[in-house]
Amino acid sequence: MAFPTGSVSELNLNDATDSPASARTDLLLAVQKLNSIISSYDAADGIAALDSSGLIVNTKLPDALQSSSGNNITMNPNTGVVKVNNLIELTPRTVAQLNALTGVEGQVAYVSNDTGGKALAVYDGSAWKKLTLGGPIST
């Protein structure tokens, strides 16, 4: 449903001497636009439903975020902390793939074919530094 656009003329509504008959068309258009807004509540291309805290209901949020512009997706909370309540899954990268990137200091990657085995790697501003994975966690 398309959200209504354009304004409603007040020309026949703003003076005490305006004719009610002339205002009828403007009032009808205003009511039609208002009804369109009301029917767009919680609908595609409409107004998002909010919870009692004024936030978008979590069941209406997408399962994945993908940049349509090719730019990075940035999370920058005021607290300075991004909290992840579950696991983070990193797409495996080869040494060649990482070395071909223009890294940014602080980036973290999972290296699938490093000498000595799989590893985590951190870009320190000039090179990828590996954190070798040890033995299995205890059971």
C-alpha positions as CSV (number, residue, x, y, z in Angstrom):
1,M,0.0,0.0,0.0
2,A,1.4,3.4,-1.0
3,F,1.7,6.0,1.7
4,P,-0.3,9.1,0.8
5,T,1.7,12.0,-0.5
6,G,0.9,15.7,-1.2
7,S,-0.9,18.1,1.0
8,V,-4.5,18.9,1.4
9,S,-5.5,22.4,0.4
10,E,-6.6,24.7,3.2
11,L,-7.8,27.4,0.8
12,N,-11.5,26.7,1.5
13,L,-11.0,25.9,5.2
14,N,-9.1,28.8,6.8
15,D,-11.6,31.7,6.9
16,A,-14.9,32.0,8.7
17,T,-16.5,33.2,5.4
18,D,-15.4,30.1,3.4
19,S,-18.3,28.2,1.9
20,P,-18.9,24.7,3.5
21,A,-19.8,23.5,0.0
22,S,-16.4,24.5,-1.3
23,A,-14.6,22.9,1.6
24,R,-16.4,19.6,1.0
25,T,-13.9,18.4,-1.6
26,D,-10.9,19.4,0.6
27,L,-12.4,17.6,3.6
28,L,-13.1,14.5,1.6
29,L,-9.5,14.3,0.4
30,A,-8.2,14.8,3.9
31,V,-10.4,12.0,5.2
32,Q,-9.4,9.7,2.4
33,K,-5.7,10.4,3.1
34,L,-6.2,9.8,6.8
35,N,-8.0,6.5,6.1
36,S,-5.1,5.5,3.8
37,I,-2.6,6.2,6.7
38,I,-4.8,4.2,9.2
39,S,-5.1,1.2,6.8
40,S,-1.3,1.2,6.2
41,Y,-0.6,0.5,9.9
42,D,1.5,-2.6,10.2
43,A,1.3,-3.3,6.5
44,A,4.1,-3.5,3.8
45,D,5.1,0.0,2.7
46,G,3.1,1.4,5.6
47,I,3.6,2.5,9.2
48,A,5.6,0.2,11.5
49,A,3.9,-1.2,14.6
50,L,5.6,-0.1,17.8
51,D,5.6,-1.8,21.2
52,S,4.8,-0.1,24.4
53,S,8.3,1.4,24.6
54,G,8.0,3.0,21.1
55,L,10.3,0.5,19.5
56,I,9.6,-1.6,16.3
57,V,8.2,-5.0,17.3
58,N,11.1,-7.5,17.0
59,T,9.0,-10.0,14.9
60,K,8.9,-7.3,12.2
61,L,12.7,-7.0,12.0
62,P,14.6,-8.8,9.2
63,D,16.6,-11.9,9.9
64,A,19.5,-10.6,7.9
65,L,20.9,-7.1,7.1
66,Q,22.4,-6.6,3.7
67,S,23.7,-3.3,2.3
68,S,21.9,-2.4,-0.9
69,S,24.6,0.2,-1.7
70,G,27.7,-2.0,-1.3
71,N,28.8,-0.2,1.8
72,N,29.5,-1.7,5.2
73,I,26.8,-2.0,7.7
74,T,27.9,-0.1,10.9
75,M,26.5,-0.5,14.4
76,N,27.5,2.4,16.6
77,P,25.6,2.3,19.9
78,N,25.9,5.2,22.3
79,T,27.3,2.8,24.9
80,G,30.3,1.9,22.6
81,V,29.5,-1.8,23.0
82,V,27.7,-4.2,20.6
83,K,26.4,-7.1,22.6
84,V,25.9,-10.4,20.8
85,N,23.8,-12.9,22.9
86,N,24.7,-15.9,20.8
87,L,27.4,-17.3,18.6
88,I,29.2,-15.3,15.8
89,E,29.7,-17.2,12.6
90,L,32.6,-16.0,10.5
91,T,32.8,-17.0,6.9
92,P,36.0,-18.9,6.4
93,R,38.7,-17.0,4.4
94,T,41.9,-18.2,2.8
95,V,45.2,-16.7,3.4
96,A,45.2,-15.4,-0.2
97,Q,41.8,-13.8,0.3
98,L,42.9,-12.0,3.4
99,N,46.2,-10.8,1.9
100,A,44.3,-9.5,-1.1
101,L,42.1,-7.3,1.2
102,T,42.9,-3.7,2.2
103,G,42.4,-4.4,5.9
104,V,41.4,-2.0,8.6
105,E,43.0,-2.2,12.0
106,G,40.9,-4.3,14.4
107,Q,39.2,-6.5,11.8
108,V,38.9,-10.2,12.7
109,A,38.7,-13.1,10.4
110,Y,38.6,-16.9,10.4
111,V,41.5,-18.3,8.3
112,S,40.7,-21.7,6.9
113,N,44.1,-22.7,5.4
114,D,46.9,-21.1,7.4
115,T,50.2,-22.9,7.9
116,G,49.8,-25.0,11.0
117,G,46.0,-25.2,10.7
118,K,42.9,-23.1,11.0
119,A,43.2,-19.8,13.0
120,L,41.6,-16.6,13.9
121,A,43.4,-13.5,12.5
122,V,43.4,-9.8,13.5
123,Y,44.5,-7.0,11.3
124,D,46.9,-4.7,13.2
125,G,47.0,-1.9,10.7
126,S,49.8,-3.3,8.7
127,A,49.4,-7.1,8.6
128,W,47.1,-10.0,9.5
129,K,48.3,-11.6,12.8
130,K,47.1,-15.1,13.6
131,L,45.8,-16.4,16.9
132,T,46.4,-20.2,16.6
133,L,43.6,-22.4,17.7
134,G,44.5,-24.8,20.5
135,G,43.0,-28.1,21.4
136,P,39.3,-28.9,21.9
137,I,37.4,-27.3,24.7
138,S,36.7,-29.6,27.6
139,T,33.6,-31.7,27.6
